[in-house]
Amino acid sequence: MISKKILSMTVACILLGSGLAAMAGPNELPNAPKPATTLRLLLAEVQPGAMASEQYCLMVFADRHFHAEKAIHKLGADQDRKVYEGELSEGDWSTLGGIIDGEEFQKLKVPPSAMPPVIQDAHIYSISVARQNTFQNMEFMDNKSRKPYESQLKPLLQWWKAVRGRRMAETGARPDSRCSSQAGGPMFSY
């Protein structure tokens, strides 16, 4: 008798669980993979310090979602890396689109430069913006290298500073290799 009851309860639990899983749909199941979406912007910043460097990275996707990381890099390795994910507000999304889709910003042509062995007053920015079948890539090693493009870059860097300065809840998401300082730089191509 007891074994029949256990068998009946086990079967009922399996059927109930299967029914709930079917109703939830594949994207609502825990740990289900997220559908791939198009990268719209990658903005990375490295602020070297005397003992450690701070690295910030923001990837914004065409569906308004973002993936952000902040890392403390010391002695050639990450000492601490935090990951944040969410969705940009309508205002942030509209402001960003107005900046990177503006005529002045789209016409920005920054010739690639080789990384010098020593950079005085380094403050590195890497920016990649999706443009039809390619990326508009820009990299700046210091304030001096940004100076000729300041008027076009200033709105994006102010937007970035405002977004980065907001308190975000850390998520359990994994770091993205596109944000890694070890990957040789966050420039992209198709």
Residue frames relative to the residue before (quaternion, step in Angstrom):
aa qw qx qy qz dx dy dz
M 1.0000 0.0000 0.0000 0.0000 0.00 0.00 0.00
I 0.6751 0.4932 -0.3031 0.4574 3.56 0.85 -0.95
S 0.6632 0.5083 -0.3198 0.4468 3.58 0.90 -0.80
K 0.6286 0.5170 -0.3403 0.4710 3.63 1.08 -0.67
K 0.6372 0.5183 -0.3273 0.4670 3.61 1.02 -0.77
I 0.6559 0.5037 -0.3103 0.4687 3.59 0.92 -0.88
L 0.6495 0.5097 -0.3118 0.4702 3.57 0.97 -0.88
S 0.6567 0.5099 -0.3084 0.4623 3.61 0.94 -0.85
M 0.6649 0.4938 -0.3008 0.4728 3.59 0.95 -0.86
T 0.6326 0.5299 -0.3302 0.4583 3.58 1.00 -0.78
V 0.6566 0.5005 -0.3002 0.4779 3.58 0.91 -0.92
A 0.6529 0.5138 -0.3150 0.4588 3.60 0.94 -0.87
C 0.6549 0.5094 -0.3112 0.4634 3.60 0.96 -0.84
I 0.6444 0.5129 -0.3223 0.4666 3.59 0.98 -0.84
L 0.6730 0.4896 -0.3001 0.4662 3.60 0.89 -0.89
L 0.6483 0.5127 -0.3138 0.4673 3.58 0.97 -0.83
G 0.6639 0.5055 -0.2961 0.4648 3.56 0.93 -0.90
S 0.6496 0.5112 -0.3145 0.4667 3.59 0.98 -0.84
G 0.6525 0.5183 -0.3093 0.4581 3.57 0.99 -0.84
L 0.6625 0.4956 -0.3046 0.4719 3.59 0.95 -0.85
A 0.6455 0.5156 -0.3217 0.4625 3.59 0.97 -0.82
A 0.6518 0.5109 -0.3178 0.4616 3.59 0.98 -0.81
M 0.6696 0.4945 -0.3027 0.4642 3.60 1.00 -0.79
A 0.6364 0.5560 -0.3344 0.4172 3.60 1.04 -0.72
G 0.3518 -0.7276 0.5179 0.2804 3.60 1.00 -0.71
P 0.6489 -0.5830 0.3307 0.3600 3.58 -1.12 0.62
N 0.7081 0.4627 -0.2894 0.4480 3.65 0.95 -0.68
E 0.6716 0.4917 -0.3068 0.4617 3.58 1.21 -0.18
L 0.5019 0.6359 -0.4359 0.3921 3.56 1.25 -0.04
P 0.5594 -0.5979 0.4327 0.3774 3.61 -1.03 0.64
N 0.8524 0.1404 -0.1430 0.4830 3.54 -1.11 0.83
A 0.3658 0.7126 -0.5176 0.3009 3.62 1.16 0.41
P 0.5184 -0.6480 0.4431 0.3391 3.61 -0.94 0.75
K 0.4305 -0.6836 0.5258 0.2662 3.55 -1.09 0.76
P 0.5171 -0.6245 0.4630 0.3580 3.59 -1.02 0.65
A 0.5217 -0.6381 0.4654 0.3226 3.55 -1.05 0.79
T 0.0500 -0.7814 0.6216 0.0219 3.54 -1.08 0.72
T 0.6063 -0.6073 0.3948 0.3283 3.53 -1.20 0.56
L 0.4123 -0.6841 0.5505 0.2431 3.53 -0.97 0.94
R 0.2194 -0.7908 0.5639 0.0922 3.58 -0.81 1.04
L 0.7999 -0.0381 0.0788 0.5937 3.58 0.98 -0.90
L 0.0287 -0.7322 0.6780 0.0573 3.51 -1.18 0.69
L 0.0033 0.7802 -0.6240 0.0434 3.53 -0.82 1.05
A 0.0089 0.7981 -0.6005 0.0482 3.57 -0.67 1.11
E 0.0737 -0.7868 0.6129 0.0006 3.54 -1.08 0.82
V 0.0721 -0.7700 0.6328 0.0378 3.56 -1.01 0.85
Q 0.0951 -0.7775 0.6214 0.0166 3.54 -0.82 1.12
P 0.2150 -0.7970 0.5500 0.1270 3.59 -0.14 1.23
G 0.1280 -0.7753 0.6153 0.0628 3.53 -1.12 0.77
A 0.7162 -0.4451 0.3151 0.4355 3.56 -1.29 0.05
M 0.8040 0.2449 -0.1176 0.5289 3.61 0.92 -0.86
A 0.8001 0.0243 0.0174 0.5991 3.59 1.13 -0.58
S 0.3397 -0.7107 0.5750 0.2212 3.55 -1.29 0.37
E 0.2807 -0.7126 0.6127 0.1949 3.53 -1.20 0.63
Q 0.0944 -0.7818 0.6156 0.0308 3.53 -0.94 0.94
Y 0.0798 -0.7727 0.6294 0.0199 3.55 -0.92 0.98
C 0.0004 -0.7869 0.6168 -0.0167 3.55 -1.05 0.73
L 0.0183 -0.7768 0.6295 -0.0079 3.54 -1.04 0.84
M 0.0526 -0.7549 0.6533 0.0251 3.54 -0.91 0.99
V 0.1045 -0.7737 0.6241 0.0308 3.55 -0.82 1.06
F 0.2307 -0.7929 0.5565 0.0916 3.54 -0.86 1.03
A 0.6804 -0.5340 0.3355 0.3733 3.56 -1.25 0.52
D 0.6784 0.4684 -0.3010 0.4793 3.62 1.20 -0.32
R 0.5912 -0.6082 0.3151 0.4257 3.61 1.37 0.40
H 0.5244 0.6161 -0.4369 0.3931 3.60 1.19 -0.04
F 0.1400 -0.7837 0.5984 0.0900 3.53 -1.21 0.52
H 0.1711 -0.7083 0.6739 0.1222 3.49 -1.40 0.40
A 0.0043 0.8066 -0.5893 0.0466 3.58 -0.66 1.10
E 0.0731 -0.7834 0.6162 0.0333 3.53 -1.17 0.67
K 0.0840 -0.7424 0.6613 0.0674 3.51 -1.24 0.63
A 0.0001 -0.8134 0.5800 -0.0455 3.56 -0.77 1.05
I 0.2545 -0.6890 0.6540 0.1809 3.48 -1.28 0.60
H 0.1132 -0.8086 0.5773 0.0053 3.54 -0.62 1.19
K 0.1167 0.7957 -0.5781 0.1380 3.56 -0.66 1.14
L 0.8496 0.0716 -0.0825 0.5160 3.55 -1.01 0.86
G 0.7262 -0.4765 0.2367 0.4354 3.57 0.97 0.90
A 0.7590 0.3043 -0.1936 0.5420 3.60 1.21 0.16
D 0.5807 -0.5541 0.4593 0.3804 3.55 -1.29 0.39
Q 0.2333 -0.7518 0.6016 0.1356 3.55 -0.94 0.95
D 0.7764 -0.0259 0.0542 0.6274 3.53 1.18 -0.66
R 0.0440 0.7809 -0.6215 0.0441 3.60 -0.91 0.89
K 0.0887 -0.7882 0.6088 0.0125 3.54 -0.80 1.08
V 0.1947 -0.7823 0.5869 0.0745 3.54 -1.05 0.86
Y 0.0713 -0.7774 0.6250 -0.0052 3.53 -1.02 0.94
E 0.0083 0.7843 -0.6204 -0.0005 3.58 -1.04 0.74
G 0.2151 0.7684 -0.5835 0.1513 3.52 -1.17 0.56
E 0.4944 -0.6149 0.5149 0.3351 3.51 -1.28 -0.48
L 0.4596 -0.6717 0.5053 0.2867 3.56 -0.93 0.90
S 0.5104 -0.6133 0.4995 0.3373 3.54 -1.13 0.66
E 0.6650 -0.4938 0.3707 0.4203 3.56 -1.24 0.36
G 0.6553 0.5218 -0.3105 0.4493 3.59 1.01 -0.83
D 0.6653 0.4899 -0.3022 0.4754 3.60 0.93 -0.88
W 0.6462 0.5249 -0.3121 0.4578 3.57 1.00 -0.88
S 0.6737 0.4929 -0.2932 0.4661 3.60 0.90 -0.92
T 0.6486 0.5146 -0.3176 0.4622 3.57 0.95 -0.86
L 0.6534 0.5114 -0.3129 0.4623 3.58 0.91 -0.91
G 0.6607 0.5091 -0.3071 0.4582 3.59 0.89 -0.92
G 0.6459 0.5251 -0.3174 0.4542 3.57 0.98 -0.82
I 0.6663 0.4963 -0.3005 0.4685 3.57 1.06 -0.73
I 0.7886 0.3621 -0.2076 0.4516 3.60 0.52 -1.14
D 0.6876 0.4396 -0.2908 0.4994 3.59 1.20 -0.34
G 0.4513 0.6871 -0.4466 0.3532 3.57 1.31 0.02
E 0.6346 -0.5794 0.3644 0.3589 3.55 -1.08 0.75
E 0.6598 0.5210 -0.3172 0.4389 3.60 0.90 -0.91
F 0.6878 0.4751 -0.2887 0.4667 3.56 0.90 -0.90
Q 0.6506 0.5248 -0.3230 0.4439 3.60 0.95 -0.82
K 0.6854 0.4829 -0.2815 0.4667 3.60 1.07 -0.68
L 0.4557 0.7050 -0.4353 0.3253 3.58 1.27 -0.19
K 0.0045 -0.7842 0.6187 -0.0470 3.57 -0.70 1.14
V 0.0259 -0.7959 0.6033 -0.0436 3.53 -0.44 1.27
P 0.3455 -0.7515 0.5142 0.2271 3.59 -0.48 1.11
P 0.5085 -0.6400 0.4677 0.3362 3.59 -0.99 0.77
S 0.1255 -0.7899 0.5963 0.0688 3.54 -1.06 0.72
A 0.4985 -0.6386 0.4969 0.3109 3.52 -1.18 0.61
M 0.5016 -0.6386 0.4949 0.3092 3.55 -1.11 0.72
P 0.3287 -0.7454 0.5410 0.2089 3.59 -0.60 1.09
P 0.6107 -0.5794 0.3786 0.3847 3.61 -1.11 0.54
V 0.7811 0.1192 -0.0593 0.6101 3.58 1.13 -0.67
I 0.0909 -0.7790 0.6195 0.0337 3.55 -0.94 0.94
Q 0.2593 -0.7567 0.5820 0.1469 3.53 -0.70 1.10
D 0.8408 0.0585 -0.0878 0.5309 3.59 -0.93 0.94
A 0.1037 0.8340 -0.5310 0.1079 3.56 0.94 0.93
H 0.1587 0.7060 -0.6815 0.1097 3.52 -1.21 0.78
I 0.0958 -0.8717 0.4806 -0.0082 3.51 0.23 1.39
Y 0.0431 -0.7507 0.6591 0.0145 3.52 -1.09 0.90
S 0.0479 -0.7454 0.6640 0.0342 3.54 -1.08 0.83
I 0.0329 -0.8020 0.5951 -0.0409 3.55 -0.78 1.08
S 0.0197 0.7685 -0.6387 0.0330 3.57 -0.92 0.98
V 0.0531 -0.7913 0.6090 -0.0156 3.55 -0.77 1.12
A 0.4382 -0.6936 0.5073 0.2637 3.59 -0.84 0.98
R 0.0103 0.7733 -0.6316 0.0553 3.53 -0.93 1.04
Q 0.8070 -0.2655 0.1199 0.5137 3.60 -0.33 1.27
N 0.8326 -0.1604 0.1280 0.5145 3.66 -0.28 -1.16
T 0.7313 0.3409 -0.2157 0.5499 3.59 1.20 0.35
F 0.3874 -0.6752 0.5559 0.2915 3.54 -1.33 -0.18
Q 0.3389 -0.6721 0.6172 0.2294 3.53 -1.17 0.70
N 0.0567 -0.8334 0.5490 -0.0287 3.58 -0.25 1.31
M 0.0248 0.7772 -0.6270 0.0475 3.54 -1.02 0.89
E 0.0080 0.7846 -0.6199 0.0017 3.54 -1.03 0.77
F 0.0752 -0.7870 0.6121 -0.0146 3.52 -0.95 1.00
M 0.3406 -0.7803 0.4979 0.1652 3.56 -0.77 1.07
D 0.8070 -0.0017 0.0578 0.5877 3.58 1.10 -0.69
N 0.7247 -0.4186 0.3082 0.4524 3.57 -1.30 0.04
K 0.6249 0.5590 -0.3368 0.4285 3.58 1.02 -0.79
S 0.6843 0.4796 -0.2972 0.4619 3.61 0.93 -0.80
R 0.6571 0.4983 -0.3064 0.4755 3.62 1.19 -0.48
K 0.4899 0.7264 -0.4020 0.2658 3.58 1.17 -0.65
P 0.7029 0.4663 -0.3121 0.4372 3.70 0.73 -0.86
Y 0.7414 0.3852 -0.2023 0.5110 3.58 1.21 -0.45
E 0.2892 0.8285 -0.4517 0.1614 3.56 1.32 0.11
S 0.6803 0.5015 -0.3174 0.4300 3.61 0.80 -0.91
Q 0.6872 0.4577 -0.2882 0.4850 3.62 1.03 -0.70
L 0.7111 0.4755 -0.2565 0.4500 3.61 1.03 -0.78
K 0.5565 0.6697 -0.3844 0.3066 3.57 1.04 -0.78
P 0.6723 0.4839 -0.3400 0.4453 3.68 0.76 -0.82
L 0.6625 0.4932 -0.3179 0.4656 3.63 0.95 -0.80
L 0.6803 0.4855 -0.3025 0.4582 3.60 0.88 -0.86
Q 0.6221 0.5121 -0.3399 0.4850 3.61 1.11 -0.61
W 0.6261 0.5189 -0.3301 0.4794 3.59 1.02 -0.81
W 0.6510 0.5304 -0.2983 0.4538 3.57 0.93 -0.96
K 0.6644 0.5052 -0.3017 0.4608 3.57 0.90 -0.92
A 0.6572 0.5067 -0.3093 0.4645 3.60 0.98 -0.83
V 0.6740 0.4813 -0.2970 0.4753 3.60 0.90 -0.90
R 0.6755 0.5011 -0.2891 0.4572 3.58 0.90 -0.94
G 0.6717 0.5274 -0.2883 0.4331 3.59 1.09 -0.68
R 0.5646 0.5992 -0.3910 0.4114 3.59 1.23 -0.25
R 0.5017 -0.6316 0.4966 0.3206 3.52 -1.15 0.62
M 0.0284 -0.7855 0.6179 -0.0185 3.55 -0.78 1.08
A 0.4409 -0.6752 0.5201 0.2815 3.55 -1.09 0.68
E 0.4462 -0.6815 0.5125 0.2716 3.54 -0.88 0.97
T 0.2339 -0.7691 0.5804 0.1301 3.57 -1.00 0.84
G 0.5499 -0.6049 0.4626 0.3431 3.53 -1.30 0.14
A 0.3634 0.7486 -0.4848 0.2694 3.59 1.26 0.23
R 0.4988 -0.6471 0.4928 0.2994 3.52 -1.21 0.56
P 0.5757 -0.5610 0.4512 0.3876 3.59 -1.17 0.49
D 0.3608 -0.7161 0.5594 0.2100 3.56 -1.15 0.67
S 0.5117 -0.6736 0.4371 0.3057 3.60 -0.81 0.95
R 0.5991 0.5722 -0.3673 0.4228 3.61 1.14 -0.46
C 0.6733 0.4603 -0.2886 0.5015 3.58 1.26 -0.29
S 0.4995 0.6867 -0.4148 0.3268 3.58 1.23 -0.12
S 0.4112 -0.6949 0.5322 0.2544 3.55 -0.96 0.86
Q 0.6110 0.5658 -0.3386 0.4381 3.58 1.27 -0.29
A 0.5897 0.6335 -0.3474 0.3610 3.58 1.22 -0.42
G 0.5837 -0.6000 0.3815 0.3921 3.61 1.20 0.05
G 0.7164 -0.4143 0.2505 0.5023 3.58 1.16 0.41
P 0.4381 -0.7461 0.4529 0.2151 3.54 -1.00 0.82
M 0.3400 0.7317 -0.5285 0.2640 3.61 0.99 0.68
F 0.1956 -0.8066 0.5539 0.0662 3.54 -1.04 0.82
S 0.0026 0.7459 -0.6641 -0.0512 3.48 -1.38 0.29
Y 0.4700 -0.6482 0.5080 0.3175 3.56 -1.22 0.35
